[in-house]
Amino acid sequence: MNSVNSAVLDADTGWLILAIFSVIWIFLGWFWGRKAKQLDDFMLAGRNVGMALGTATAMATWVTSNTTLVAPQFALQLGIWGMLGYSLGCIGLIMFAPLVKRIRSLVPNGYTSGDFIRLRYGVWTWRLFLLISMCYAIGWLISMGMAGGVLIHALTGIDYQYGMTVILIICVTYTLLGGLRAVIGTDFIQTILILVGIILLAIFTISEIGFEKMHADVLAERPELLNVLMPAAIMFLFNNLLFGVGEIFHSNVWWSRAFAFREGVGGKAYLFAGMIWAPIPVVAGFIALGASSLGLNVPAADMVGPMVAAKLLGFTGAVIVFIVVFSSLASSLDSLLAATSDLILQDIYRGHINPQASDEQLRRIAKIIIVLLGVVTWLVCLPRIATLGSLLQYLGAFVASTIWPIAAGLYLKKANATGAFLAMLLGTLTGIWAFFSIGFYVAALVSAVVSMLIMLISMWLIPGNFDWSSLNEIKEKSS
Amino acid sequence: MIVSSGFLGFMVSIALAVTVIAPVVLIILWIKDWIKGQLW
Protein backbone atom coordinates (compact mmCIF):
# COMPACT_ATOMS: atom_id res chain seq x y z
CA MET A 1 0.00 0.00 0.00
CA ASN A 2 1.22 3.46 -0.84
CA SER A 3 1.72 5.90 1.96
CA VAL A 4 0.63 9.47 1.55
CA ASN A 5 2.39 12.37 3.22
CA SER A 6 -0.24 14.94 2.31
CA ALA A 7 -2.94 13.87 4.78
CA VAL A 8 -4.33 17.11 6.16
CA LEU A 9 -7.03 15.71 8.40
CA ASP A 10 -5.86 14.07 11.56
CA ALA A 11 -7.13 10.61 12.26
CA ASP A 12 -9.39 11.82 15.09
CA THR A 13 -11.23 14.22 12.74
CA GLY A 14 -11.57 11.44 10.19
CA TRP A 15 -13.08 9.10 12.74
CA LEU A 16 -15.43 11.88 13.95
CA ILE A 17 -16.79 12.49 10.42
CA LEU A 18 -17.19 8.76 9.86
CA ALA A 19 -19.05 8.45 13.17
CA ILE A 20 -21.43 11.33 12.38
CA PHE A 21 -22.33 9.96 8.94
CA SER A 22 -22.61 6.42 10.27
CA VAL A 23 -25.26 7.56 12.74
CA ILE A 24 -27.16 9.58 10.09
CA TRP A 25 -27.22 6.86 7.41
CA ILE A 26 -28.01 4.04 9.79
CA PHE A 27 -30.78 6.02 11.49
CA LEU A 28 -32.33 6.90 8.11
CA GLY A 29 -31.99 3.28 6.97
CA TRP A 30 -33.87 2.14 10.05
CA PHE A 31 -36.43 4.98 9.78
CA TRP A 32 -37.36 4.30 6.15
CA GLY A 33 -37.01 0.56 6.57
CA ARG A 34 -39.85 0.50 9.13
CA LYS A 35 -42.34 0.87 6.28
CA ALA A 36 -40.92 -2.05 4.30
CA LYS A 37 -43.38 -4.73 5.40
CA GLN A 38 -43.64 -6.71 2.14
CA LEU A 39 -40.94 -8.25 -0.06
CA ASP A 40 -41.67 -5.69 -2.81
CA ASP A 41 -41.15 -2.89 -0.26
CA PHE A 42 -37.75 -4.24 0.75
CA MET A 43 -36.50 -5.22 -2.73
CA LEU A 44 -38.15 -2.53 -4.87
CA ALA A 45 -39.20 0.27 -2.47
CA GLY A 46 -42.87 -0.52 -3.11
CA ARG A 47 -42.57 0.02 -6.93
CA ASN A 48 -43.76 3.62 -6.50
CA VAL A 49 -40.67 5.88 -6.47
CA GLY A 50 -41.26 9.43 -7.79
CA MET A 51 -39.27 11.70 -10.12
CA ALA A 52 -37.07 13.53 -7.56
CA LEU A 53 -35.90 10.46 -5.69
CA GLY A 54 -35.72 8.48 -8.95
CA THR A 55 -33.44 11.00 -10.66
CA ALA A 56 -31.26 11.44 -7.60
CA THR A 57 -30.77 7.72 -7.03
CA ALA A 58 -29.84 7.12 -10.69
CA MET A 59 -27.38 10.00 -10.62
CA ALA A 60 -25.88 9.25 -7.20
CA THR A 61 -25.38 5.59 -8.00
CA TRP A 62 -23.54 6.48 -11.21
CA VAL A 63 -21.38 9.00 -9.32
CA THR A 64 -19.26 6.38 -7.67
CA SER A 65 -15.87 6.61 -6.09
CA ASN A 66 -14.83 5.80 -9.64
CA THR A 67 -16.06 9.22 -10.72
CA THR A 68 -14.61 11.19 -7.85
CA LEU A 69 -11.29 9.32 -7.69
CA VAL A 70 -10.80 7.79 -11.14
CA ALA A 71 -11.91 10.83 -13.17
CA PRO A 72 -8.90 12.78 -11.84
CA GLN A 73 -6.76 9.68 -12.41
CA PHE A 74 -7.78 9.53 -16.07
CA ALA A 75 -7.27 13.27 -16.44
CA LEU A 76 -3.72 12.78 -15.14
CA GLN A 77 -3.08 9.80 -17.46
CA LEU A 78 -5.07 10.73 -20.58
CA GLY A 79 -5.60 14.46 -20.25
CA ILE A 80 -8.54 16.23 -21.90
CA TRP A 81 -9.92 13.06 -23.44
CA GLY A 82 -9.65 11.24 -20.13
CA MET A 83 -12.23 13.62 -18.67
CA LEU A 84 -14.42 13.79 -21.76
CA GLY A 85 -14.23 10.04 -22.27
CA TYR A 86 -15.32 9.46 -18.69
CA SER A 87 -18.09 11.98 -19.22
CA LEU A 88 -19.49 9.83 -22.03
CA GLY A 89 -20.52 7.41 -19.30
CA CYS A 90 -23.71 9.51 -19.25
CA ILE A 91 -24.72 7.95 -22.58
CA GLY A 92 -25.47 4.71 -20.75
CA LEU A 93 -28.01 6.43 -18.49
CA ILE A 94 -29.54 8.36 -21.39
CA MET A 95 -29.80 5.30 -23.65
CA PHE A 96 -31.31 3.25 -20.85
CA ALA A 97 -34.20 5.74 -20.51
CA PRO A 98 -36.29 4.36 -23.43
CA LEU A 99 -35.41 0.81 -22.44
CA VAL A 100 -36.92 1.40 -19.00
CA LYS A 101 -40.34 2.06 -20.57
CA ARG A 102 -39.99 -1.09 -22.68
CA ILE A 103 -38.90 -3.16 -19.67
CA ARG A 104 -41.86 -1.98 -17.60
CA SER A 105 -44.32 -2.80 -20.37
CA LEU A 106 -42.84 -6.23 -21.19
CA VAL A 107 -42.04 -7.45 -17.64
CA PRO A 108 -44.30 -5.33 -15.40
CA ASN A 109 -43.84 -7.51 -12.33
CA GLY A 110 -40.19 -8.43 -12.79
CA TYR A 111 -37.63 -8.20 -10.00
CA THR A 112 -34.23 -8.46 -11.69
CA SER A 113 -32.38 -8.27 -14.99
CA GLY A 114 -31.96 -12.04 -14.65
CA ASP A 115 -35.75 -12.48 -14.84
CA PHE A 116 -35.75 -10.94 -18.29
CA ILE A 117 -32.77 -12.93 -19.60
CA ARG A 118 -34.24 -16.23 -18.30
CA LEU A 119 -37.63 -15.64 -19.88
CA ARG A 120 -36.21 -14.19 -23.09
CA TYR A 121 -33.27 -16.52 -23.78
CA GLY A 122 -33.70 -19.59 -21.57
CA VAL A 123 -31.77 -21.24 -18.77
CA TRP A 124 -28.20 -21.53 -20.15
CA THR A 125 -27.96 -17.96 -21.40
CA TRP A 126 -29.43 -16.87 -18.06
CA ARG A 127 -26.71 -18.76 -16.17
CA LEU A 128 -23.94 -17.25 -18.29
CA PHE A 129 -25.50 -13.82 -17.77
CA LEU A 130 -25.59 -14.40 -14.01
CA LEU A 131 -21.89 -15.31 -14.08
CA ILE A 132 -21.05 -12.10 -15.93
CA SER A 133 -23.30 -10.05 -13.64
CA MET A 134 -21.77 -11.52 -10.51
CA CYS A 135 -18.20 -10.93 -11.74
CA TYR A 136 -19.12 -7.33 -12.44
CA ALA A 137 -21.01 -6.80 -9.18
CA ILE A 138 -18.26 -8.25 -7.01
CA GLY A 139 -15.62 -6.36 -9.00
CA TRP A 140 -17.48 -3.10 -8.56
CA LEU A 141 -17.97 -3.74 -4.85
CA ILE A 142 -14.26 -4.45 -4.49
CA SER A 143 -13.25 -1.33 -6.40
CA MET A 144 -15.45 0.80 -4.15
CA GLY A 145 -14.34 -0.89 -0.96
CA MET A 146 -10.74 -0.29 -2.03
CA ALA A 147 -11.55 3.31 -2.95
CA GLY A 148 -12.96 3.85 0.53
CA GLY A 149 -9.76 2.65 2.15
CA VAL A 150 -7.59 4.68 -0.24
CA LEU A 151 -9.54 7.87 0.35
CA ILE A 152 -9.52 7.66 4.11
CA HIS A 153 -5.83 6.83 4.12
CA ALA A 154 -5.01 9.67 1.71
CA LEU A 155 -6.89 12.30 3.68
CA THR A 156 -6.52 11.22 7.29
CA GLY A 157 -3.70 8.71 7.45
CA ILE A 158 -6.11 6.14 8.93
CA ASP A 159 -4.97 2.68 7.81
CA TYR A 160 -6.43 1.50 4.50
CA GLN A 161 -7.85 -1.63 6.12
CA TYR A 162 -9.66 0.28 8.88
CA GLY A 163 -11.23 2.82 6.50
CA MET A 164 -12.39 0.19 4.07
CA THR A 165 -13.86 -1.88 6.91
CA VAL A 166 -15.81 1.02 8.40
CA ILE A 167 -17.36 2.08 5.08
CA LEU A 168 -18.47 -1.47 4.35
CA ILE A 169 -19.99 -1.91 7.81
CA ILE A 170 -21.96 1.35 7.52
CA CYS A 171 -23.39 0.53 4.09
CA VAL A 172 -24.20 -3.08 4.94
CA THR A 173 -26.00 -1.98 8.13
CA TYR A 174 -28.35 0.61 6.64
CA THR A 175 -29.04 -1.46 3.52
CA LEU A 176 -29.87 -4.36 5.83
CA LEU A 177 -32.27 -2.23 7.84
CA GLY A 178 -34.10 -0.47 5.04
CA GLY A 179 -33.59 -2.33 1.76
CA LEU A 180 -34.00 -0.34 -1.47
CA ARG A 181 -36.15 2.29 0.28
CA ALA A 182 -33.20 3.21 2.53
CA VAL A 183 -30.85 3.13 -0.45
CA ILE A 184 -32.98 5.50 -2.54
CA GLY A 185 -33.75 7.84 0.37
CA THR A 186 -30.11 8.25 1.38
CA ASP A 187 -29.12 8.59 -2.29
CA PHE A 188 -31.03 11.87 -2.51
CA ILE A 189 -29.14 13.41 0.40
CA GLN A 190 -25.86 11.99 -0.87
CA THR A 191 -26.51 13.46 -4.34
CA ILE A 192 -26.91 16.96 -2.93
CA LEU A 193 -23.76 16.56 -0.79
CA ILE A 194 -21.75 15.28 -3.78
CA LEU A 195 -22.87 18.07 -6.11
CA VAL A 196 -22.29 20.87 -3.60
CA GLY A 197 -18.89 19.45 -2.61
CA ILE A 198 -17.69 19.05 -6.20
CA ILE A 199 -18.83 22.59 -7.04
CA LEU A 200 -16.93 24.05 -4.07
CA LEU A 201 -13.83 22.05 -4.93
CA ALA A 202 -13.86 23.21 -8.56
CA ILE A 203 -14.39 26.85 -7.62
CA PHE A 204 -11.50 26.72 -5.12
CA THR A 205 -9.23 25.12 -7.72
CA ILE A 206 -10.04 27.71 -10.37
CA SER A 207 -9.55 30.59 -7.95
CA GLU A 208 -6.30 29.22 -6.49
CA ILE A 209 -4.55 28.08 -9.70
CA GLY A 210 -6.53 29.47 -12.64
CA PHE A 211 -6.84 28.04 -16.14
CA GLU A 212 -3.90 30.05 -17.55
CA LYS A 213 -1.36 28.75 -15.04
CA MET A 214 -2.77 25.23 -15.06
CA HIS A 215 -2.57 25.14 -18.87
CA ALA A 216 0.96 26.60 -18.97
CA ASP A 217 2.34 24.17 -16.38
CA VAL A 218 0.78 21.11 -18.02
CA LEU A 219 2.04 22.30 -21.41
CA ALA A 220 5.57 22.59 -20.02
CA GLU A 221 5.63 19.23 -18.22
CA ARG A 222 3.20 16.91 -20.03
CA PRO A 223 1.90 18.53 -23.25
CA GLU A 224 0.39 15.23 -24.45
CA LEU A 225 -2.40 15.69 -21.85
CA LEU A 226 -3.65 18.69 -23.81
CA ASN A 227 -3.44 16.94 -27.19
CA VAL A 228 -6.87 16.26 -28.68
CA LEU A 229 -5.35 13.68 -31.03
CA MET A 230 -3.81 11.45 -28.33
CA PRO A 231 -4.53 8.00 -29.88
CA ALA A 232 -4.85 5.95 -26.69
CA ALA A 233 -7.17 8.59 -25.24
CA ILE A 234 -9.46 8.57 -28.26
CA MET A 235 -9.78 4.79 -28.04
CA PHE A 236 -10.43 5.20 -24.32
CA LEU A 237 -13.28 7.57 -25.17
CA PHE A 238 -15.16 4.97 -27.23
CA ASN A 239 -14.19 2.20 -24.85
CA ASN A 240 -15.55 4.07 -21.87
CA LEU A 241 -18.78 4.88 -23.69
CA LEU A 242 -19.38 1.19 -24.41
CA PHE A 243 -18.30 0.21 -20.90
CA GLY A 244 -20.87 2.58 -19.43
CA VAL A 245 -23.64 1.37 -21.73
CA GLY A 246 -22.78 -2.25 -20.90
CA GLU A 247 -22.71 -1.60 -17.17
CA ILE A 248 -26.13 0.02 -17.15
CA PHE A 249 -27.84 -2.24 -19.70
CA HIS A 250 -26.97 -5.45 -17.87
CA SER A 251 -26.66 -4.56 -14.20
CA ASN A 252 -29.45 -5.26 -11.79
CA VAL A 253 -28.61 -1.99 -10.04
CA TRP A 254 -30.36 -0.23 -12.93
CA TRP A 255 -33.00 -2.86 -13.69
CA SER A 256 -34.17 -2.96 -10.06
CA ARG A 257 -34.74 0.81 -10.29
CA ALA A 258 -36.66 0.35 -13.53
CA PHE A 259 -39.01 -1.93 -11.60
CA ALA A 260 -39.03 0.34 -8.51
CA PHE A 261 -39.96 3.65 -10.20
CA ARG A 262 -43.59 4.67 -10.51
CA GLU A 263 -45.20 4.07 -13.92
CA GLY A 264 -44.12 6.84 -16.30
CA VAL A 265 -41.23 8.07 -14.12
CA GLY A 266 -38.37 5.75 -15.12
CA GLY A 267 -37.62 7.08 -18.61
CA LYS A 268 -37.64 10.74 -17.56
CA ALA A 269 -35.62 10.06 -14.40
CA TYR A 270 -32.84 8.23 -16.28
CA LEU A 271 -32.73 10.88 -19.01
CA PHE A 272 -32.42 13.73 -16.53
CA ALA A 273 -29.93 11.83 -14.38
CA GLY A 274 -27.72 11.30 -17.46
CA MET A 275 -27.83 14.98 -18.32
CA ILE A 276 -26.80 16.17 -14.87
CA TRP A 277 -24.19 13.41 -14.49
CA ALA A 278 -22.38 14.27 -17.76
CA PRO A 279 -20.39 17.30 -16.52
CA ILE A 280 -19.34 15.73 -13.22
CA PRO A 281 -16.24 13.83 -14.51
CA VAL A 282 -15.01 17.09 -16.06
CA VAL A 283 -15.64 19.12 -12.90
CA ALA A 284 -14.14 16.41 -10.66
CA GLY A 285 -11.37 15.47 -13.12
CA PHE A 286 -9.80 18.75 -14.20
CA ILE A 287 -8.36 19.41 -10.75
CA ALA A 288 -5.79 16.67 -11.48
CA LEU A 289 -4.27 18.96 -14.11
CA GLY A 290 -3.34 21.21 -11.20
CA ALA A 291 -0.85 18.63 -9.92
CA SER A 292 1.92 20.14 -12.10
CA SER A 293 1.24 23.65 -10.85
CA LEU A 294 1.35 22.46 -7.26
CA GLY A 295 4.57 20.47 -7.80
CA LEU A 296 2.94 17.33 -6.43
CA ASN A 297 4.71 14.00 -6.62
CA VAL A 298 1.79 11.61 -7.03
CA PRO A 299 2.70 8.12 -5.76
CA ALA A 300 -0.32 6.40 -7.34
CA ALA A 301 -2.53 7.89 -10.06
CA ASP A 302 -5.78 7.11 -8.26
CA MET A 303 -4.70 9.36 -5.37
CA VAL A 304 -4.25 12.50 -7.43
CA GLY A 305 -7.73 13.93 -6.75
CA PRO A 306 -7.57 13.82 -2.95
CA MET A 307 -3.93 14.95 -2.99
CA VAL A 308 -4.59 18.06 -5.10
CA ALA A 309 -7.63 18.94 -3.00
CA ALA A 310 -5.74 18.46 0.24
CA LYS A 311 -2.79 20.52 -0.97
CA LEU A 312 -5.02 23.33 -2.23
CA LEU A 313 -7.71 23.60 0.37
CA GLY A 314 -6.23 22.61 3.69
CA PHE A 315 -8.48 21.47 6.55
CA THR A 316 -11.88 22.69 5.30
CA GLY A 317 -11.25 21.48 1.78
CA ALA A 318 -10.13 18.10 3.02
CA VAL A 319 -13.35 17.78 5.01
CA ILE A 320 -15.38 18.65 1.88
CA VAL A 321 -13.53 16.09 -0.23
CA PHE A 322 -13.88 13.50 2.47
CA ILE A 323 -17.66 14.00 2.63
CA VAL A 324 -18.03 14.03 -1.19
CA VAL A 325 -16.15 10.81 -1.75
CA PHE A 326 -17.69 9.15 1.30
CA SER A 327 -21.16 10.02 -0.07
CA SER A 328 -20.18 8.76 -3.53
CA LEU A 329 -18.95 5.51 -2.09
CA ALA A 330 -21.98 5.00 0.11
CA SER A 331 -24.49 5.81 -2.64
CA SER A 332 -22.98 3.21 -4.94
CA LEU A 333 -22.08 0.58 -2.37
CA ASP A 334 -25.59 0.49 -0.91
CA SER A 335 -27.16 0.27 -4.36
CA LEU A 336 -24.87 -2.53 -5.37
CA LEU A 337 -25.43 -4.43 -2.14
CA ALA A 338 -29.20 -4.18 -2.54
CA ALA A 339 -29.28 -5.01 -6.27
CA THR A 340 -26.79 -7.86 -6.05
CA SER A 341 -28.58 -9.40 -3.12
CA ASP A 342 -31.81 -9.19 -5.16
CA LEU A 343 -30.07 -10.96 -8.05
CA ILE A 344 -28.73 -13.72 -5.81
CA LEU A 345 -32.07 -14.02 -4.03
CA GLN A 346 -34.32 -14.07 -7.09
CA ASP A 347 -32.12 -15.76 -9.68
CA ILE A 348 -29.92 -18.07 -7.63
CA TYR A 349 -31.87 -18.85 -4.44
CA ARG A 350 -35.45 -18.74 -5.78
CA GLY A 351 -34.43 -19.65 -9.34
CA HIS A 352 -32.15 -22.59 -8.56
CA ILE A 353 -32.43 -23.64 -4.92
CA ASN A 354 -35.89 -23.00 -3.45
CA PRO A 355 -38.52 -21.99 -6.05
CA GLN A 356 -41.34 -22.38 -3.48
CA ALA A 357 -39.85 -20.00 -0.90
CA SER A 358 -42.37 -17.72 0.82
CA ASP A 359 -42.00 -13.93 0.87
CA GLU A 360 -41.10 -14.09 4.55
CA GLN A 361 -38.35 -16.62 3.89
CA LEU A 362 -37.07 -14.53 1.00
CA ARG A 363 -36.85 -11.40 3.14
CA ARG A 364 -34.81 -13.29 5.73
CA ILE A 365 -32.51 -14.78 3.09
CA ALA A 366 -32.10 -11.34 1.46
CA LYS A 367 -30.65 -9.99 4.70
CA ILE A 368 -28.28 -12.93 5.06
CA ILE A 369 -27.09 -12.37 1.48
CA ILE A 370 -26.41 -8.66 2.14
CA VAL A 371 -24.23 -9.57 5.12
CA LEU A 372 -22.37 -12.28 3.17
CA LEU A 373 -21.74 -9.90 0.27
CA GLY A 374 -20.25 -7.41 2.72
CA VAL A 375 -18.00 -10.08 4.24
CA VAL A 376 -16.78 -11.37 0.84
CA THR A 377 -16.04 -7.83 -0.35
CA TRP A 378 -14.16 -7.09 2.85
CA LEU A 379 -12.02 -10.21 2.54
CA VAL A 380 -11.07 -9.49 -1.09
CA CYS A 381 -10.37 -5.82 -0.36
CA LEU A 382 -7.97 -6.49 2.51
CA PRO A 383 -4.94 -6.76 0.21
CA ARG A 384 -4.93 -3.84 -2.23
CA ILE A 385 -4.52 -5.86 -5.42
CA ALA A 386 -4.82 -3.42 -8.33
CA THR A 387 -5.26 0.23 -9.12
CA LEU A 388 -8.92 1.20 -9.25
CA GLY A 389 -8.93 2.11 -12.93
CA SER A 390 -7.34 -1.14 -14.08
CA LEU A 391 -9.76 -3.25 -12.08
CA LEU A 392 -12.74 -1.44 -13.54
CA GLN A 393 -11.53 -1.56 -17.12
CA TYR A 394 -10.98 -5.31 -16.78
CA LEU A 395 -14.70 -5.64 -16.07
CA GLY A 396 -15.49 -3.73 -19.26
CA ALA A 397 -14.79 -6.90 -21.25
CA PHE A 398 -17.57 -8.66 -19.35
CA VAL A 399 -20.30 -6.08 -19.37
CA ALA A 400 -19.90 -4.79 -22.93
CA SER A 401 -20.69 -8.29 -24.24
CA THR A 402 -24.23 -7.98 -22.84
CA ILE A 403 -25.22 -4.73 -24.61
CA TRP A 404 -26.47 -6.26 -27.86
CA PRO A 405 -28.14 -9.38 -26.43
CA ILE A 406 -30.15 -7.14 -24.08
CA ALA A 407 -30.99 -4.39 -26.58
CA ALA A 408 -31.91 -6.87 -29.33
CA GLY A 409 -33.76 -9.05 -26.82
CA LEU A 410 -35.98 -6.13 -25.82
CA TYR A 411 -36.89 -5.03 -29.34
CA LEU A 412 -36.23 -7.74 -31.96
CA LYS A 413 -38.18 -10.99 -32.24
CA LYS A 414 -35.33 -12.45 -34.31
CA ALA A 415 -32.89 -12.32 -31.41
CA ASN A 416 -32.36 -15.89 -30.23
CA ALA A 417 -30.85 -17.83 -27.32
CA THR A 418 -27.93 -19.34 -29.27
CA GLY A 419 -26.84 -15.97 -30.57
CA ALA A 420 -27.18 -14.30 -27.18
CA PHE A 421 -25.19 -17.05 -25.43
CA LEU A 422 -22.36 -16.99 -27.98
CA ALA A 423 -22.34 -13.18 -28.09
CA MET A 424 -21.84 -12.94 -24.33
CA LEU A 425 -19.31 -15.78 -24.16
CA LEU A 426 -17.12 -14.86 -27.14
CA GLY A 427 -17.49 -11.12 -26.55
CA THR A 428 -16.19 -11.53 -23.00
CA LEU A 429 -13.31 -13.84 -24.00
CA THR A 430 -12.10 -11.60 -26.84
CA GLY A 431 -12.46 -8.55 -24.60
CA ILE A 432 -10.24 -10.17 -21.99
CA TRP A 433 -7.75 -11.12 -24.73
CA ALA A 434 -7.71 -7.49 -25.92
CA PHE A 435 -7.21 -6.26 -22.34
CA PHE A 436 -4.01 -8.27 -21.96
CA SER A 437 -2.78 -8.11 -25.58
CA ILE A 438 -3.50 -4.47 -26.45
CA GLY A 439 -4.50 -2.47 -23.37
CA PHE A 440 -7.28 -1.68 -20.89
CA TYR A 441 -8.63 1.03 -23.18
CA VAL A 442 -9.91 -1.43 -25.83
CA ALA A 443 -11.35 -4.30 -23.74
CA ALA A 444 -14.97 -3.09 -23.79
CA LEU A 445 -14.67 -1.94 -27.41
CA VAL A 446 -13.53 -5.35 -28.69
CA SER A 447 -16.07 -7.19 -26.54
CA ALA A 448 -18.98 -5.06 -27.80
CA VAL A 449 -17.97 -5.34 -31.47
CA VAL A 450 -17.58 -9.15 -31.32
CA SER A 451 -20.86 -9.47 -29.43
CA MET A 452 -22.68 -7.30 -31.98
CA LEU A 453 -21.35 -9.29 -34.95
CA ILE A 454 -22.42 -12.58 -33.37
CA MET A 455 -25.92 -11.26 -32.66
CA LEU A 456 -26.28 -9.99 -36.24
CA ILE A 457 -25.02 -13.23 -37.77
CA SER A 458 -27.22 -15.38 -35.52
CA MET A 459 -30.35 -13.34 -36.36
CA TRP A 460 -29.53 -13.76 -40.04
CA LEU A 461 -28.69 -17.50 -39.95
CA ILE A 462 -31.15 -18.77 -37.31
CA PRO A 463 -33.79 -16.06 -36.78
CA GLY A 464 -36.04 -16.54 -33.78
CA ASN A 465 -39.74 -15.61 -33.56
CA PHE A 466 -40.18 -14.65 -29.94
CA ASP A 467 -43.62 -14.38 -28.37
CA TRP A 468 -43.49 -11.22 -26.20
CA SER A 469 -46.43 -12.36 -24.07
CA SER A 470 -44.26 -15.16 -22.61
CA LEU A 471 -42.45 -12.47 -20.59
CA ASN A 472 -45.58 -12.22 -18.43
CA GLU A 473 -44.73 -15.46 -16.67
CA ILE A 474 -43.79 -13.63 -13.47
CA LYS A 475 -47.16 -11.90 -13.39
CA GLU A 476 -49.01 -15.21 -13.75
CA LYS A 477 -46.92 -16.83 -11.02
CA SER A 478 -47.33 -13.98 -8.57
CA SER A 479 -51.07 -13.50 -9.09
CA MET B 1 -3.23 19.40 -31.74
CA ILE B 2 -2.94 21.15 -28.36
CA VAL B 3 -6.01 22.79 -26.85
CA SER B 4 -5.73 26.38 -25.67
CA SER B 5 -6.21 27.57 -22.10
CA GLY B 6 -9.36 29.32 -23.35
CA PHE B 7 -10.82 26.02 -24.52
CA LEU B 8 -9.91 24.34 -21.22
CA GLY B 9 -11.56 27.16 -19.29
CA PHE B 10 -14.64 27.13 -21.51
CA MET B 11 -15.10 23.36 -21.19
CA VAL B 12 -14.75 23.34 -17.40
CA SER B 13 -16.95 26.43 -16.99
CA ILE B 14 -19.81 24.90 -18.99
CA ALA B 15 -19.55 21.69 -16.97
CA LEU B 16 -19.48 23.65 -13.73
CA ALA B 17 -22.54 25.71 -14.71
CA VAL B 18 -24.62 22.57 -15.36
CA THR B 19 -23.41 21.06 -12.10
CA VAL B 20 -24.45 24.19 -10.18
CA ILE B 21 -27.98 24.02 -11.60
CA ALA B 22 -28.45 20.31 -10.86
CA PRO B 23 -28.98 20.39 -7.06
CA VAL B 24 -31.37 23.33 -7.39
CA VAL B 25 -33.53 21.43 -9.88
CA LEU B 26 -33.44 18.28 -7.76
CA ILE B 27 -34.62 20.15 -4.67
CA ILE B 28 -37.46 21.79 -6.66
CA LEU B 29 -38.50 18.36 -7.95
CA TRP B 30 -38.40 16.98 -4.41
CA ILE B 31 -40.66 19.79 -3.14
CA LYS B 32 -43.11 19.23 -6.02
CA ASP B 33 -43.26 15.46 -5.36
CA TRP B 34 -43.60 16.04 -1.62
CA ILE B 35 -46.50 18.48 -2.07
CA LYS B 36 -48.29 15.97 -4.32
CA GLY B 37 -47.51 13.11 -1.92
CA GLN B 38 -45.59 11.34 -4.70
CA LEU B 39 -42.10 11.00 -3.22
CA TRP B 40 -42.53 7.19 -3.15
HADDOCK unambig.tbl for C-alpha pairs under 7 A between the chains (distance, minus, plus):
assign (segid A and resid 48 and name CA) (segid B and resid 40 and name CA) 5.05 0.50 0.50
assign (segid A and resid 49 and name CA) (segid B and resid 39 and name CA) 6.23 0.50 0.50
assign (segid A and resid 49 and name CA) (segid B and resid 40 and name CA) 4.02 0.50 0.50
assign (segid A and resid 50 and name CA) (segid B and resid 33 and name CA) 6.81 0.50 0.50
assign (segid A and resid 50 and name CA) (segid B and resid 38 and name CA) 5.65 0.50 0.50
assign (segid A and resid 50 and name CA) (segid B and resid 39 and name CA) 4.91 0.50 0.50
assign (segid A and resid 50 and name CA) (segid B and resid 40 and name CA) 5.30 0.50 0.50
assign (segid A and resid 52 and name CA) (segid B and resid 26 and name CA) 5.98 0.50 0.50
assign (segid A and resid 52 and name CA) (segid B and resid 29 and name CA) 5.05 0.50 0.50
assign (segid A and resid 52 and name CA) (segid B and resid 30 and name CA) 4.86 0.50 0.50
assign (segid A and resid 52 and name CA) (segid B and resid 33 and name CA) 6.85 0.50 0.50
assign (segid A and resid 53 and name CA) (segid B and resid 39 and name CA) 6.69 0.50 0.50
assign (segid A and resid 192 and name CA) (segid B and resid 23 and name CA) 5.75 0.50 0.50
assign (segid A and resid 195 and name CA) (segid B and resid 19 and name CA) 6.71 0.50 0.50
assign (segid A and resid 195 and name CA) (segid B and resid 23 and name CA) 6.60 0.50 0.50
assign (segid A and resid 199 and name CA) (segid B and resid 16 and name CA) 6.80 0.50 0.50
assign (segid A and resid 199 and name CA) (segid B and resid 19 and name CA) 6.99 0.50 0.50
assign (segid A and resid 199 and name CA) (segid B and resid 20 and name CA) 6.63 0.50 0.50
assign (segid A and resid 211 and name CA) (segid B and resid 5 and name CA) 6.01 0.50 0.50
assign (segid A and resid 211 and name CA) (segid B and resid 8 and name CA) 7.00 0.50 0.50
assign (segid A and resid 211 and name CA) (segid B and resid 9 and name CA) 5.74 0.50 0.50
assign (segid A and resid 212 and name CA) (segid B and resid 5 and name CA) 5.67 0.50 0.50
assign (segid A and resid 215 and name CA) (segid B and resid 5 and name CA) 5.44 0.50 0.50
assign (segid A and resid 226 and name CA) (segid B and resid 2 and name CA) 5.22 0.50 0.50
assign (segid A and resid 226 and name CA) (segid B and resid 3 and name CA) 5.63 0.50 0.50
assign (segid A and resid 227 and name CA) (segid B and resid 1 and name CA) 5.17 0.50 0.50
assign (segid A and resid 227 and name CA) (segid B and resid 2 and name CA) 4.39 0.50 0.50
assign (segid A and resid 227 and name CA) (segid B and resid 3 and name CA) 6.40 0.50 0.50
assign (segid A and resid 228 and name CA) (segid B and resid 1 and name CA) 5.70 0.50 0.50
assign (segid A and resid 228 and name CA) (segid B and resid 2 and name CA) 6.28 0.50 0.50
assign (segid A and resid 228 and name CA) (segid B and resid 3 and name CA) 6.84 0.50 0.50
assign (segid A and resid 229 and name CA) (segid B and resid 1 and name CA) 6.14 0.50 0.50
assign (segid A and resid 276 and name CA) (segid B and resid 18 and name CA) 6.78 0.50 0.50
assign (segid A and resid 276 and name CA) (segid B and resid 19 and name CA) 6.56 0.50 0.50
assign (segid A and resid 276 and name CA) (segid B and resid 22 and name CA) 6.00 0.50 0.50
assign (segid A and resid 279 and name CA) (segid B and resid 15 and name CA) 4.49 0.50 0.50
assign (segid A and resid 279 and name CA) (segid B and resid 16 and name CA) 7.00 0.50 0.50
assign (segid A and resid 279 and name CA) (segid B and resid 18 and name CA) 6.86 0.50 0.50
assign (segid A and resid 279 and name CA) (segid B and resid 19 and name CA) 6.54 0.50 0.50
assign (segid A and resid 280 and name CA) (segid B and resid 19 and name CA) 6.80 0.50 0.50
assign (segid A and resid 282 and name CA) (segid B and resid 12 and name CA) 6.40 0.50 0.50
assign (segid A and resid 282 and name CA) (segid B and resid 15 and name CA) 6.53 0.50 0.50
assign (segid A and resid 283 and name CA) (segid B and resid 12 and name CA) 6.23 0.50 0.50
assign (segid A and resid 283 and name CA) (segid B and resid 15 and name CA) 6.20 0.50 0.50
assign (segid A and resid 283 and name CA) (segid B and resid 16 and name CA) 6.00 0.50 0.50
